[in-house]
Amino acid sequence: EKILFFIGLFLITLAVVNFMNLSTAYSLKRAKEVGIRKTLGSNNVGLIKQFLTEAILMSIISLIAALFLAILALPFFNELSAKTISIPFSNPGFWAILIFSAIFLGLLSGSYPSFFLSSFSPIKVLKGSLSGVSGGKSLRNSLVIFQFSISIFLILSTLVVYRQLNFIQNKDLGFQKNQLLIVDDLGSAQQKLN
């Protein structure tokens, strides 16, 4: 269960970084919107609130879609893993963790894009000179490197686990497993012989 938890944590981290990168890449298309809103009197705080709200809503919609997919995939996963995992819908702590996680991930993934978008200069944006918009390249590049590093780590971990499982299943143990006699409670059997 700990392995699945860490894999899920890595995947969520990848999703957050991916959302940040896509949002900042998409920000050039929204530059004119920001310029017009600032010209009409919007301040940076209002723009930051709007973009953070959009990120939180996206996170909540993603949570709903993920729950729906989990409900659909859970019977197949239980059959594949020979386990009986269920989603605790009646547990209020489960819902509290989900809602808190959705809001936290929305804030985390939307923080950099919202500050980046709100920093656009309306004069430069409306003139069409987006040279002042290209800031933050080093952060974006480091996020992409981080994203690829986690992806490579997950791929290598999957290969290692696959080879380990393959080795365990095909290893010659030195005896025939189906010709064993298993005696339960050997101590009481010894007392009966005495």
Secondary structure, 3 states (H helix, E strand, C coil): CHHHHHHHHHHHHHHHHHHHHHHHHHCCCCHHHHHHHHHCCCCHHHHHHHHHHHHHHHHHHHHHHHHHHHHHHHHHHHHHHCCCCCCCCCCHHHHHHHHHHHHHHHHHHHHHHHHHHHCCCHHHHHHCCHHHHCCCHHHHHHHHHHHHHHHHHHHHHHHHHHHHHHHHHHCCCCCCHHHCCCCCCHHHHHHHHC
